[in-house]
Amino acid sequence: MNIEPLHAEFGARISGIDLSRELDLSIFEQIDLALNRYSFLLFENQRMNDQAHLDLTGRFGELEEEHVAYYSRGEITYIGTVGNIDENGN
């Protein structure tokens, strides 16, 4: 795993790992430390399905439900969609 700072005070690019696979504790701890140090982490070219994403983010703590779906439709989801495309593709 390689951690490359993007700026002296904020952000880092992490390469050399596959986030779609379960990470061993030492790798996860390095990611957690980097997140606390840089506040923003960029992982390029990752191929993750929703469950892999939830598995990884759940290791950081309890997941928070996505508020828009919960308050507008009463659905509890953990992955939100941001965009301006309506249900007809416009």
PDB file of N, CA, C and O in Angstrom:
ATOM      1  N   MET A   1       0.849  -1.170   0.000  1.00  0.00           N
ATOM      2  CA  MET A   1       0.000   0.000   0.000  1.00  0.00           C
ATOM      3  C   MET A   1       0.894   1.232   0.000  1.00  0.00           C
ATOM      4  O   MET A   1       1.876   1.298   0.739  1.00  0.00           O
ATOM      5  N   ASN A   2       0.547   2.203  -0.832  1.00  0.00           N
ATOM      6  CA  ASN A   2       1.291   3.451  -0.927  1.00  0.00           C
ATOM      7  C   ASN A   2       0.361   4.613  -0.588  1.00  0.00           C
ATOM      8  O   ASN A   2      -0.760   4.683  -1.093  1.00  0.00           O
ATOM      9  N   ILE A   3       0.824   5.521   0.265  1.00  0.00           N
ATOM     10  CA  ILE A   3       0.063   6.711   0.629  1.00  0.00           C
ATOM     11  C   ILE A   3       0.823   7.922   0.117  1.00  0.00           C
ATOM     12  O   ILE A   3       1.961   8.165   0.519  1.00  0.00           O
ATOM     13  N   GLU A   4       0.192   8.684  -0.774  1.00  0.00           N
ATOM     14  CA  GLU A   4       0.809   9.861  -1.384  1.00  0.00           C
ATOM     15  C   GLU A   4      -0.002  11.106  -1.016  1.00  0.00           C
ATOM     16  O   GLU A   4      -1.131  11.258  -1.482  1.00  0.00           O
ATOM     17  N   PRO A   5       0.548  11.993  -0.193  1.00  0.00           N
ATOM     18  CA  PRO A   5      -0.182  13.220   0.144  1.00  0.00           C
ATOM     19  C   PRO A   5      -0.501  14.027  -1.113  1.00  0.00           C
ATOM     20  O   PRO A   5       0.341  14.166  -2.000  1.00  0.00           O
ATOM     21  N   LEU A   6      -1.720  14.557  -1.182  1.00  0.00           N
ATOM     22  CA  LEU A   6      -2.117  15.400  -2.298  1.00  0.00           C
ATOM     23  C   LEU A   6      -1.843  16.877  -2.015  1.00  0.00           C
ATOM     24  O   LEU A   6      -1.706  17.685  -2.934  1.00  0.00           O
ATOM     25  N   HIS A   7      -1.767  17.206  -0.746  1.00  0.00           N
ATOM     26  CA  HIS A   7      -1.512  18.573  -0.295  1.00  0.00           C
ATOM     27  C   HIS A   7      -0.863  18.448   1.076  1.00  0.00           C
ATOM     28  O   HIS A   7      -1.042  17.437   1.756  1.00  0.00           O
ATOM     29  N   ALA A   8      -0.128  19.439   1.479  1.00  0.00           N
ATOM     30  CA  ALA A   8       0.557  19.374   2.776  1.00  0.00           C
ATOM     31  C   ALA A   8      -0.409  19.245   3.946  1.00  0.00           C
ATOM     32  O   ALA A   8      -0.051  18.695   4.988  1.00  0.00           O
ATOM     33  N   GLU A   9      -1.632  19.746   3.784  1.00  0.00           N
ATOM     34  CA  GLU A   9      -2.564  19.764   4.906  1.00  0.00           C
ATOM     35  C   GLU A   9      -3.832  18.941   4.704  1.00  0.00           C
ATOM     36  O   GLU A   9      -4.568  18.712   5.664  1.00  0.00           O
ATOM     37  N   PHE A  10      -4.104  18.490   3.483  1.00  0.00           N
ATOM     38  CA  PHE A  10      -5.406  17.863   3.241  1.00  0.00           C
ATOM     39  C   PHE A  10      -5.332  16.897   2.072  1.00  0.00           C
ATOM     40  O   PHE A  10      -4.848  17.256   0.999  1.00  0.00           O
ATOM     41  N   GLY A  11      -5.807  15.680   2.270  1.00  0.00           N
ATOM     42  CA  GLY A  11      -5.983  14.717   1.189  1.00  0.00           C
ATOM     43  C   GLY A  11      -4.763  13.867   0.890  1.00  0.00           C
ATOM     44  O   GLY A  11      -3.626  14.333   0.946  1.00  0.00           O
ATOM     45  N   ALA A  12      -5.031  12.593   0.568  1.00  0.00           N
ATOM     46  CA  ALA A  12      -3.982  11.671   0.155  1.00  0.00           C
ATOM     47  C   ALA A  12      -4.562  10.658  -0.818  1.00  0.00           C
ATOM     48  O   ALA A  12      -5.741  10.312  -0.753  1.00  0.00           O
ATOM     49  N   ARG A  13      -3.705  10.189  -1.726  1.00  0.00           N
ATOM     50  CA  ARG A  13      -4.058   9.132  -2.670  1.00  0.00           C
ATOM     51  C   ARG A  13      -3.473   7.838  -2.130  1.00  0.00           C
ATOM     52  O   ARG A  13      -2.295   7.776  -1.778  1.00  0.00           O
ATOM     53  N   ILE A  14      -4.309   6.800  -2.066  1.00  0.00           N
ATOM     54  CA  ILE A  14      -3.841   5.488  -1.625  1.00  0.00           C
ATOM     55  C   ILE A  14      -3.932   4.534  -2.800  1.00  0.00           C
ATOM     56  O   ILE A  14      -4.974   4.419  -3.446  1.00  0.00           O
ATOM     57  N   SER A  15      -2.830   3.853  -3.068  1.00  0.00           N
ATOM     58  CA  SER A  15      -2.788   2.893  -4.172  1.00  0.00           C
ATOM     59  C   SER A  15      -2.167   1.589  -3.675  1.00  0.00           C
ATOM     60  O   SER A  15      -1.601   1.516  -2.584  1.00  0.00           O
ATOM     61  N   GLY A  16      -2.293   0.580  -4.503  1.00  0.00           N
ATOM     62  CA  GLY A  16      -1.683  -0.702  -4.186  1.00  0.00           C
ATOM     63  C   GLY A  16      -2.525  -1.630  -3.334  1.00  0.00           C
ATOM     64  O   GLY A  16      -2.020  -2.618  -2.800  1.00  0.00           O
ATOM     65  N   ILE A  17      -3.827  -1.315  -3.203  1.00  0.00           N
ATOM     66  CA  ILE A  17      -4.718  -2.214  -2.466  1.00  0.00           C
ATOM     67  C   ILE A  17      -6.020  -2.384  -3.245  1.00  0.00           C
ATOM     68  O   ILE A  17      -6.382  -1.540  -4.065  1.00  0.00           O
ATOM     69  N   ASP A  18      -6.707  -3.469  -2.979  1.00  0.00           N
ATOM     70  CA  ASP A  18      -7.987  -3.770  -3.611  1.00  0.00           C
ATOM     71  C   ASP A  18      -9.063  -3.710  -2.534  1.00  0.00           C
ATOM     72  O   ASP A  18      -9.157  -4.609  -1.699  1.00  0.00           O
ATOM     73  N   LEU A  19      -9.872  -2.657  -2.548  1.00  0.00           N
ATOM     74  CA  LEU A  19     -10.887  -2.466  -1.520  1.00  0.00           C
ATOM     75  C   LEU A  19     -12.070  -3.418  -1.653  1.00  0.00           C
ATOM     76  O   LEU A  19     -12.905  -3.480  -0.751  1.00  0.00           O
ATOM     77  N   SER A  20     -12.161  -4.154  -2.744  1.00  0.00           N
ATOM     78  CA  SER A  20     -13.258  -5.106  -2.897  1.00  0.00           C
ATOM     79  C   SER A  20     -13.012  -6.378  -2.089  1.00  0.00           C
ATOM     80  O   SER A  20     -13.917  -7.193  -1.914  1.00  0.00           O
ATOM     81  N   ARG A  21     -11.791  -6.542  -1.600  1.00  0.00           N
ATOM     82  CA  ARG A  21     -11.443  -7.704  -0.786  1.00  0.00           C
ATOM     83  C   ARG A  21     -11.381  -7.296   0.682  1.00  0.00           C
ATOM     84  O   ARG A  21     -11.154  -6.130   1.004  1.00  0.00           O
ATOM     85  N   GLU A  22     -11.582  -8.263   1.559  1.00  0.00           N
ATOM     86  CA  GLU A  22     -11.483  -7.973   2.984  1.00  0.00           C
ATOM     87  C   GLU A  22     -10.042  -7.594   3.319  1.00  0.00           C
ATOM     88  O   GLU A  22      -9.100  -8.290   2.941  1.00  0.00           O
ATOM     89  N   LEU A  23      -9.889  -6.487   4.029  1.00  0.00           N
ATOM     90  CA  LEU A  23      -8.564  -6.006   4.391  1.00  0.00           C
ATOM     91  C   LEU A  23      -8.155  -6.571   5.740  1.00  0.00           C
ATOM     92  O   LEU A  23      -8.966  -6.635   6.664  1.00  0.00           O
ATOM     93  N   ASP A  24      -6.884  -6.986   5.856  1.00  0.00           N
ATOM     94  CA  ASP A  24      -6.444  -7.444   7.170  1.00  0.00           C
ATOM     95  C   ASP A  24      -6.326  -6.239   8.103  1.00  0.00           C
ATOM     96  O   ASP A  24      -6.287  -5.094   7.654  1.00  0.00           O
ATOM     97  N   LEU A  25      -6.272  -6.511   9.381  1.00  0.00           N
ATOM     98  CA  LEU A  25      -6.327  -5.462  10.394  1.00  0.00           C
ATOM     99  C   LEU A  25      -5.214  -4.431  10.237  1.00  0.00           C
ATOM    100  O   LEU A  25      -5.465  -3.238  10.402  1.00  0.00           O
ATOM    101  N   SER A  26      -4.006  -4.852   9.927  1.00  0.00           N
ATOM    102  CA  SER A  26      -2.897  -3.898   9.822  1.00  0.00           C
ATOM    103  C   SER A  26      -3.102  -2.918   8.668  1.00  0.00           C
ATOM    104  O   SER A  26      -2.796  -1.734   8.810  1.00  0.00           O
ATOM    105  N   ILE A  27      -3.611  -3.384   7.540  1.00  0.00           N
ATOM    106  CA  ILE A  27      -3.888  -2.500   6.405  1.00  0.00           C
ATOM    107  C   ILE A  27      -5.025  -1.546   6.761  1.00  0.00           C
ATOM    108  O   ILE A  27      -4.941  -0.348   6.492  1.00  0.00           O
ATOM    109  N   PHE A  28      -6.095  -2.081   7.369  1.00  0.00           N
ATOM    110  CA  PHE A  28      -7.200  -1.219   7.754  1.00  0.00           C
ATOM    111  C   PHE A  28      -6.735  -0.140   8.734  1.00  0.00           C
ATOM    112  O   PHE A  28      -7.136   1.018   8.611  1.00  0.00           O
ATOM    113  N   GLU A  29      -5.906  -0.502   9.691  1.00  0.00           N
ATOM    114  CA  GLU A  29      -5.404   0.489  10.657  1.00  0.00           C
ATOM    115  C   GLU A  29      -4.595   1.584   9.975  1.00  0.00           C
ATOM    116  O   GLU A  29      -4.670   2.744  10.380  1.00  0.00           O
ATOM    117  N   GLN A  30      -3.822   1.237   8.948  1.00  0.00           N
ATOM    118  CA  GLN A  30      -3.079   2.243   8.196  1.00  0.00           C
ATOM    119  C   GLN A  30      -4.028   3.197   7.462  1.00  0.00           C
ATOM    120  O   GLN A  30      -3.791   4.404   7.411  1.00  0.00           O
ATOM    121  N   ILE A  31      -5.095   2.645   6.899  1.00  0.00           N
ATOM    122  CA  ILE A  31      -6.095   3.482   6.223  1.00  0.00           C
ATOM    123  C   ILE A  31      -6.776   4.399   7.232  1.00  0.00           C
ATOM    124  O   ILE A  31      -6.977   5.582   6.960  1.00  0.00           O
ATOM    125  N   ASP A  32      -7.128   3.862   8.386  1.00  0.00           N
ATOM    126  CA  ASP A  32      -7.777   4.662   9.427  1.00  0.00           C
ATOM    127  C   ASP A  32      -6.860   5.798   9.888  1.00  0.00           C
ATOM    128  O   ASP A  32      -7.312   6.931  10.050  1.00  0.00           O
ATOM    129  N   LEU A  33      -5.583   5.503  10.098  1.00  0.00           N
ATOM    130  CA  LEU A  33      -4.629   6.546  10.482  1.00  0.00           C
ATOM    131  C   LEU A  33      -4.502   7.603   9.389  1.00  0.00           C
ATOM    132  O   LEU A  33      -4.446   8.797   9.683  1.00  0.00           O
ATOM    133  N   ALA A  34      -4.457   7.171   8.136  1.00  0.00           N
ATOM    134  CA  ALA A  34      -4.358   8.120   7.021  1.00  0.00           C
ATOM    135  C   ALA A  34      -5.601   8.996   6.936  1.00  0.00           C
ATOM    136  O   ALA A  34      -5.500  10.192   6.662  1.00  0.00           O
ATOM    137  N   LEU A  35      -6.768   8.413   7.168  1.00  0.00           N
ATOM    138  CA  LEU A  35      -8.003   9.190   7.153  1.00  0.00           C
ATOM    139  C   LEU A  35      -7.982  10.252   8.250  1.00  0.00           C
ATOM    140  O   LEU A  35      -8.375  11.396   8.018  1.00  0.00           O
ATOM    141  N   ASN A  36      -7.528   9.878   9.434  1.00  0.00           N
ATOM    142  CA  ASN A  36      -7.435  10.848  10.525  1.00  0.00           C
ATOM    143  C   ASN A  36      -6.390  11.921  10.250  1.00  0.00           C
ATOM    144  O   ASN A  36      -6.560  13.065  10.669  1.00  0.00           O
ATOM    145  N   ARG A  37      -5.319  11.573   9.555  1.00  0.00           N
ATOM    146  CA  ARG A  37      -4.249  12.527   9.247  1.00  0.00           C
ATOM    147  C   ARG A  37      -4.631  13.467   8.108  1.00  0.00           C
ATOM    148  O   ARG A  37      -4.401  14.673   8.200  1.00  0.00           O
ATOM    149  N   TYR A  38      -5.221  12.921   7.019  1.00  0.00           N
ATOM    150  CA  TYR A  38      -5.445  13.692   5.796  1.00  0.00           C
ATOM    151  C   TYR A  38      -6.902  14.109   5.581  1.00  0.00           C
ATOM    152  O   TYR A  38      -7.165  14.944   4.715  1.00  0.00           O
ATOM    153  N   SER A  39      -7.834  13.570   6.320  1.00  0.00           N
ATOM    154  CA  SER A  39      -9.270  13.898   6.263  1.00  0.00           C
ATOM    155  C   SER A  39      -9.974  13.432   4.989  1.00  0.00           C
ATOM    156  O   SER A  39     -11.187  13.224   5.010  1.00  0.00           O
ATOM    157  N   PHE A  40      -9.269  13.266   3.916  1.00  0.00           N
ATOM    158  CA  PHE A  40      -9.838  12.856   2.626  1.00  0.00           C
ATOM    159  C   PHE A  40      -8.881  11.870   1.987  1.00  0.00           C
ATOM    160  O   PHE A  40      -7.683  12.138   1.895  1.00  0.00           O
ATOM    161  N   LEU A  41      -9.400  10.723   1.541  1.00  0.00           N
ATOM    162  CA  LEU A  41      -8.571   9.724   0.873  1.00  0.00           C
ATOM    163  C   LEU A  41      -9.135   9.412  -0.500  1.00  0.00           C
ATOM    164  O   LEU A  41     -10.345   9.252  -0.661  1.00  0.00           O
ATOM    165  N   LEU A  42      -8.266   9.327  -1.479  1.00  0.00           N
ATOM    166  CA  LEU A  42      -8.633   9.003  -2.855  1.00  0.00           C
ATOM    167  C   LEU A  42      -8.131   7.605  -3.176  1.00  0.00           C
ATOM    168  O   LEU A  42      -6.932   7.334  -3.108  1.00  0.00           O
ATOM    169  N   PHE A  43      -9.052   6.726  -3.525  1.00  0.00           N
ATOM    170  CA  PHE A  43      -8.730   5.365  -3.951  1.00  0.00           C
ATOM    171  C   PHE A  43      -9.171   5.262  -5.406  1.00  0.00           C
ATOM    172  O   PHE A  43     -10.366   5.153  -5.681  1.00  0.00           O
ATOM    173  N   GLU A  44      -8.237   5.295  -6.326  1.00  0.00           N
ATOM    174  CA  GLU A  44      -8.592   5.268  -7.746  1.00  0.00           C
ATOM    175  C   GLU A  44      -8.768   3.839  -8.249  1.00  0.00           C
ATOM    176  O   GLU A  44      -8.180   2.892  -7.726  1.00  0.00           O
ATOM    177  N   ASN A  45      -9.605   3.718  -9.288  1.00  0.00           N
ATOM    178  CA  ASN A  45      -9.781   2.463 -10.030  1.00  0.00           C
ATOM    179  C   ASN A  45     -10.168   1.282  -9.152  1.00  0.00           C
ATOM    180  O   ASN A  45      -9.627   0.186  -9.305  1.00  0.00           O
ATOM    181  N   GLN A  46     -11.097   1.499  -8.242  1.00  0.00           N
ATOM    182  CA  GLN A  46     -11.598   0.415  -7.397  1.00  0.00           C
ATOM    183  C   GLN A  46     -12.894  -0.128  -8.000  1.00  0.00           C
ATOM    184  O   GLN A  46     -13.708   0.633  -8.523  1.00  0.00           O
ATOM    185  N   ARG A  47     -13.077  -1.414  -7.926  1.00  0.00           N
ATOM    186  CA  ARG A  47     -14.299  -2.066  -8.409  1.00  0.00           C
ATOM    187  C   ARG A  47     -14.987  -2.701  -7.207  1.00  0.00           C
ATOM    188  O   ARG A  47     -14.673  -3.819  -6.799  1.00  0.00           O
ATOM    189  N   MET A  48     -15.941  -1.945  -6.653  1.00  0.00           N
ATOM    190  CA  MET A  48     -16.629  -2.410  -5.453  1.00  0.00           C
ATOM    191  C   MET A  48     -18.123  -2.440  -5.689  1.00  0.00           C
ATOM    192  O   MET A  48     -18.687  -1.510  -6.266  1.00  0.00           O
ATOM    193  N   ASN A  49     -18.766  -3.513  -5.243  1.00  0.00           N
ATOM    194  CA  ASN A  49     -20.222  -3.531  -5.264  1.00  0.00           C
ATOM    195  C   ASN A  49     -20.715  -2.886  -3.968  1.00  0.00           C
ATOM    196  O   ASN A  49     -19.919  -2.539  -3.095  1.00  0.00           O
ATOM    197  N   ASP A  50     -22.031  -2.730  -3.852  1.00  0.00           N
ATOM    198  CA  ASP A  50     -22.595  -2.062  -2.680  1.00  0.00           C
ATOM    199  C   ASP A  50     -22.213  -2.775  -1.382  1.00  0.00           C
ATOM    200  O   ASP A  50     -21.883  -2.120  -0.392  1.00  0.00           O
ATOM    201  N   GLN A  51     -22.254  -4.107  -1.377  1.00  0.00           N
ATOM    202  CA  GLN A  51     -21.954  -4.838  -0.145  1.00  0.00           C
ATOM    203  C   GLN A  51     -20.502  -4.653   0.270  1.00  0.00           C
ATOM    204  O   GLN A  51     -20.226  -4.492   1.459  1.00  0.00           O
ATOM    205  N   ALA A  52     -19.574  -4.671  -0.667  1.00  0.00           N
ATOM    206  CA  ALA A  52     -18.160  -4.452  -0.335  1.00  0.00           C
ATOM    207  C   ALA A  52     -17.963  -3.053   0.249  1.00  0.00           C
ATOM    208  O   ALA A  52     -17.181  -2.866   1.181  1.00  0.00           O
ATOM    209  N   HIS A  53     -18.673  -2.079  -0.303  1.00  0.00           N
ATOM    210  CA  HIS A  53     -18.596  -0.711   0.203  1.00  0.00           C
ATOM    211  C   HIS A  53     -19.125  -0.642   1.636  1.00  0.00           C
ATOM    212  O   HIS A  53     -18.502  -0.030   2.503  1.00  0.00           O
ATOM    213  N   LEU A  54     -20.274  -1.271   1.880  1.00  0.00           N
ATOM    214  CA  LEU A  54     -20.846  -1.277   3.221  1.00  0.00           C
ATOM    215  C   LEU A  54     -19.950  -2.022   4.206  1.00  0.00           C
ATOM    216  O   LEU A  54     -19.811  -1.597   5.353  1.00  0.00           O
ATOM    217  N   ASP A  55     -19.343  -3.124   3.777  1.00  0.00           N
ATOM    218  CA  ASP A  55     -18.444  -3.880   4.650  1.00  0.00           C
ATOM    219  C   ASP A  55     -17.248  -3.023   5.067  1.00  0.00           C
ATOM    220  O   ASP A  55     -16.864  -3.011   6.236  1.00  0.00           O
ATOM    221  N   LEU A  56     -16.664  -2.309   4.110  1.00  0.00           N
ATOM    222  CA  LEU A  56     -15.512  -1.463   4.417  1.00  0.00           C
ATOM    223  C   LEU A  56     -15.904  -0.301   5.322  1.00  0.00           C
ATOM    224  O   LEU A  56     -15.269  -0.083   6.353  1.00  0.00           O
ATOM    225  N   THR A  57     -16.930   0.442   4.954  1.00  0.00           N
ATOM    226  CA  THR A  57     -17.294   1.616   5.741  1.00  0.00           C
ATOM    227  C   THR A  57     -17.806   1.243   7.121  1.00  0.00           C
ATOM    228  O   THR A  57     -17.654   2.019   8.064  1.00  0.00           O
ATOM    229  N   GLY A  58     -18.411   0.067   7.258  1.00  0.00           N
ATOM    230  CA  GLY A  58     -18.883  -0.385   8.553  1.00  0.00           C
ATOM    231  C   GLY A  58     -17.760  -0.643   9.545  1.00  0.00           C
ATOM    232  O   GLY A  58     -17.990  -0.650  10.754  1.00  0.00           O
ATOM    233  N   ARG A  59     -16.551  -0.855   9.047  1.00  0.00           N
ATOM    234  CA  ARG A  59     -15.406  -1.050   9.946  1.00  0.00           C
ATOM    235  C   ARG A  59     -15.013   0.242  10.651  1.00  0.00           C
ATOM    236  O   ARG A  59     -14.343   0.200  11.683  1.00  0.00           O
ATOM    237  N   PHE A  60     -15.416   1.381  10.113  1.00  0.00           N
ATOM    238  CA  PHE A  60     -15.095   2.669  10.740  1.00  0.00           C
ATOM    239  C   PHE A  60     -16.067   3.020  11.855  1.00  0.00           C
ATOM    240  O   PHE A  60     -15.772   3.882  12.683  1.00  0.00           O
ATOM    241  N   GLY A  61     -17.213   2.367  11.889  1.00  0.00           N
ATOM    242  CA  GLY A  61     -18.196   2.640  12.922  1.00  0.00           C
ATOM    243  C   GLY A  61     -19.594   2.367  12.411  1.00  0.00           C
ATOM    244  O   GLY A  61     -19.781   1.914  11.282  1.00  0.00           O
ATOM    245  N   GLU A  62     -20.570   2.646  13.250  1.00  0.00           N
ATOM    246  CA  GLU A  62     -21.967   2.392  12.905  1.00  0.00           C
ATOM    247  C   GLU A  62     -22.377   3.236  11.694  1.00  0.00           C
ATOM    248  O   GLU A  62     -22.101   4.435  11.640  1.00  0.00           O
ATOM    249  N   LEU A  63     -23.030   2.604  10.737  1.00  0.00           N
ATOM    250  CA  LEU A  63     -23.464   3.304   9.537  1.00  0.00           C
ATOM    251  C   LEU A  63     -24.685   4.173   9.836  1.00  0.00           C
ATOM    252  O   LEU A  63     -25.523   3.825  10.669  1.00  0.00           O
ATOM    253  N   GLU A  64     -24.768   5.287   9.155  1.00  0.00           N
ATOM    254  CA  GLU A  64     -25.903   6.202   9.290  1.00  0.00           C
ATOM    255  C   GLU A  64     -26.770   6.076   8.052  1.00  0.00           C
ATOM    256  O   GLU A  64     -26.266   6.079   6.929  1.00  0.00           O
ATOM    257  N   GLU A  65     -28.079   5.966   8.260  1.00  0.00           N
ATOM    258  CA  GLU A  65     -28.964   5.819   7.110  1.00  0.00           C
ATOM    259  C   GLU A  65     -28.961   7.088   6.255  1.00  0.00           C
ATOM    260  O   GLU A  65     -28.744   8.198   6.741  1.00  0.00           O
ATOM    261  N   GLU A  66     -29.207   6.876   4.977  1.00  0.00           N
ATOM    262  CA  GLU A  66     -29.250   7.967   4.003  1.00  0.00           C
ATOM    263  C   GLU A  66     -30.548   8.742   4.233  1.00  0.00           C
ATOM    264  O   GLU A  66     -31.638   8.187   4.095  1.00  0.00           O
ATOM    265  N   HIS A  67     -30.432  10.012   4.581  1.00  0.00           N
ATOM    266  CA  HIS A  67     -31.566  10.802   5.063  1.00  0.00           C
ATOM    267  C   HIS A  67     -32.641  11.097   4.019  1.00  0.00           C
ATOM    268  O   HIS A  67     -33.825  11.122   4.357  1.00  0.00           O
ATOM    269  N   VAL A  68     -32.268  11.317   2.776  1.00  0.00           N
ATOM    270  CA  VAL A  68     -33.259  11.675   1.762  1.00  0.00           C
ATOM    271  C   VAL A  68     -34.259  10.541   1.570  1.00  0.00           C
ATOM    272  O   VAL A  68     -35.466  10.781   1.594  1.00  0.00           O
ATOM    273  N   ALA A  69     -33.790   9.325   1.384  1.00  0.00           N
ATOM    274  CA  ALA A  69     -34.692   8.187   1.183  1.00  0.00           C
ATOM    275  C   ALA A  69     -35.527   7.933   2.432  1.00  0.00           C
ATOM    276  O   ALA A  69     -36.705   7.590   2.337  1.00  0.00           O
ATOM    277  N   TYR A  70     -34.921   8.101   3.592  1.00  0.00           N
ATOM    278  CA  TYR A  70     -35.642   7.838   4.830  1.00  0.00           C
ATOM    279  C   TYR A  70     -36.783   8.833   5.023  1.00  0.00           C
ATOM    280  O   TYR A  70     -37.910   8.438   5.323  1.00  0.00           O
ATOM    281  N   TYR A  71     -36.499  10.099   4.854  1.00  0.00           N
ATOM    282  CA  TYR A  71     -37.522  11.112   5.126  1.00  0.00           C
ATOM    283  C   TYR A  71     -38.522  11.288   3.987  1.00  0.00           C
ATOM    284  O   TYR A  71     -39.662  11.684   4.230  1.00  0.00           O
ATOM    285  N   SER A  72     -38.122  11.003   2.757  1.00  0.00           N
ATOM    286  CA  SER A  72     -39.067  11.183   1.652  1.00  0.00           C
ATOM    287  C   SER A  72     -39.890   9.926   1.368  1.00  0.00           C
ATOM    288  O   SER A  72     -41.049  10.034   0.966  1.00  0.00           O
ATOM    289  N   ARG A  73     -39.306   8.717   1.573  1.00  0.00           N
ATOM    290  CA  ARG A  73     -40.015   7.480   1.235  1.00  0.00           C
ATOM    291  C   ARG A  73     -40.122   6.507   2.395  1.00  0.00           C
ATOM    292  O   ARG A  73     -40.762   5.464   2.261  1.00  0.00           O
ATOM    293  N   GLY A  74     -39.512   6.821   3.527  1.00  0.00           N
ATOM    294  CA  GLY A  74     -39.540   5.921   4.668  1.00  0.00           C
ATOM    295  C   GLY A  74     -38.645   4.705   4.506  1.00  0.00           C
ATOM    296  O   GLY A  74     -38.765   3.742   5.264  1.00  0.00           O
ATOM    297  N   GLU A  75     -37.746   4.736   3.522  1.00  0.00           N
ATOM    298  CA  GLU A  75     -36.840   3.614   3.279  1.00  0.00           C
ATOM    299  C   GLU A  75     -35.556   3.811   4.059  1.00  0.00           C
ATOM    300  O   GLU A  75     -35.053   4.929   4.170  1.00  0.00           O
ATOM    301  N   ILE A  76     -35.031   2.734   4.596  1.00  0.00           N
ATOM    302  CA  ILE A  76     -33.734   2.799   5.237  1.00  0.00           C
ATOM    303  C   ILE A  76     -32.714   2.204   4.288  1.00  0.00           C
ATOM    304  O   ILE A  76     -32.715   1.002   4.022  1.00  0.00           O
ATOM    305  N   THR A  77     -31.850   3.058   3.785  1.00  0.00           N
ATOM    306  CA  THR A  77     -30.749   2.649   2.918  1.00  0.00           C
ATOM    307  C   THR A  77     -29.478   3.291   3.458  1.00  0.00           C
ATOM    308  O   THR A  77     -29.538   4.231   4.250  1.00  0.00           O
ATOM    309  N   TYR A  78     -28.347   2.788   3.034  1.00  0.00           N
ATOM    310  CA  TYR A  78     -27.076   3.310   3.520  1.00  0.00           C
ATOM    311  C   TYR A  78     -26.210   3.868   2.404  1.00  0.00           C
ATOM    312  O   TYR A  78     -25.121   4.377   2.669  1.00  0.00           O
ATOM    313  N   ILE A  79     -26.663   3.783   1.180  1.00  0.00           N
ATOM    314  CA  ILE A  79     -25.931   4.346   0.054  1.00  0.00           C
ATOM    315  C   ILE A  79     -26.869   5.291  -0.665  1.00  0.00           C
ATOM    316  O   ILE A  79     -27.905   4.877  -1.185  1.00  0.00           O
ATOM    317  N   GLY A  80     -26.501   6.563  -0.694  1.00  0.00           N
ATOM    318  CA  GLY A  80     -27.327   7.571  -1.334  1.00  0.00           C
ATOM    319  C   GLY A  80     -26.904   7.808  -2.771  1.00  0.00           C
ATOM    320  O   GLY A  80     -25.779   7.495  -3.160  1.00  0.00           O
ATOM    321  N   THR A  81     -27.802   8.355  -3.541  1.00  0.00           N
ATOM    322  CA  THR A  81     -27.540   8.717  -4.924  1.00  0.00           C
ATOM    323  C   THR A  81     -27.669  10.224  -5.049  1.00  0.00           C
ATOM    324  O   THR A  81     -28.654  10.813  -4.604  1.00  0.00           O
ATOM    325  N   VAL A  82     -26.680  10.832  -5.649  1.00  0.00           N
ATOM    326  CA  VAL A  82     -26.702  12.268  -5.868  1.00  0.00           C
ATOM    327  C   VAL A  82     -26.697  12.491  -7.372  1.00  0.00           C
ATOM    328  O   VAL A  82     -25.836  11.972  -8.081  1.00  0.00           O
ATOM    329  N   GLY A  83     -27.657  13.261  -7.854  1.00  0.00           N
ATOM    330  CA  GLY A  83     -27.701  13.536  -9.283  1.00  0.00           C
ATOM    331  C   GLY A  83     -28.918  14.352  -9.637  1.00  0.00           C
ATOM    332  O   GLY A  83     -29.766  14.627  -8.788  1.00  0.00           O
ATOM    333  N   ASN A  84     -29.001  14.734 -10.887  1.00  0.00           N
ATOM    334  CA  ASN A  84     -30.126  15.525 -11.350  1.00  0.00           C
ATOM    335  C   ASN A  84     -30.898  14.838 -12.473  1.00  0.00           C
ATOM    336  O   ASN A  84     -31.580  15.508 -13.249  1.00  0.00           O
ATOM    337  N   ILE A  85     -30.802  13.529 -12.570  1.00  0.00           N
ATOM    338  CA  ILE A  85     -31.517  12.738 -13.577  1.00  0.00           C
ATOM    339  C   ILE A  85     -32.811  12.233 -12.941  1.00  0.00           C
ATOM    340  O   ILE A  85     -32.782  11.622 -11.872  1.00  0.00           O
ATOM    341  N   ASP A  86     -33.942  12.485 -13.595  1.00  0.00           N
ATOM    342  CA  ASP A  86     -35.202  12.006 -13.028  1.00  0.00           C
ATOM    343  C   ASP A  86     -35.460  10.553 -13.438  1.00  0.00           C
ATOM    344  O   ASP A  86     -34.658   9.949 -14.151  1.00  0.00           O
ATOM    345  N   GLU A  87     -36.586  10.001 -12.981  1.00  0.00           N
ATOM    346  CA  GLU A  87     -36.897   8.594 -13.245  1.00  0.00           C
ATOM    347  C   GLU A  87     -37.081   8.270 -14.728  1.00  0.00           C
ATOM    348  O   GLU A  87     -37.068   7.099 -15.107  1.00  0.00           O
ATOM    349  N   ASN A  88     -37.253   9.305 -15.582  1.00  0.00           N
ATOM    350  CA  ASN A  88     -37.392   9.112 -17.020  1.00  0.00           C
ATOM    351  C   ASN A  88     -36.076   9.310 -17.770  1.00  0.00           C
ATOM    352  O   ASN A  88     -36.054   9.286 -19.001  1.00  0.00           O
ATOM    353  N   GLY A  89     -34.989   9.504 -17.039  1.00  0.00           N
ATOM    354  CA  GLY A  89     -33.691   9.665 -17.676  1.00  0.00           C
ATOM    355  C   GLY A  89     -33.413  11.069 -18.178  1.00  0.00           C
ATOM    356  O   GLY A  89     -32.456  11.283 -18.922  1.00  0.00           O
ATOM    357  N   ASN A  90     -34.227  12.017 -17.785  1.00  0.00           N
ATOM    358  CA  ASN A  90     -34.025  13.402 -18.217  1.00  0.00           C
ATOM    359  C   ASN A  90     -33.185  14.178 -17.221  1.00  0.00           C
ATOM    360  O   ASN A  90     -32.918  15.361 -17.428  1.00  0.00           O
TER     361      ASN A  90
END
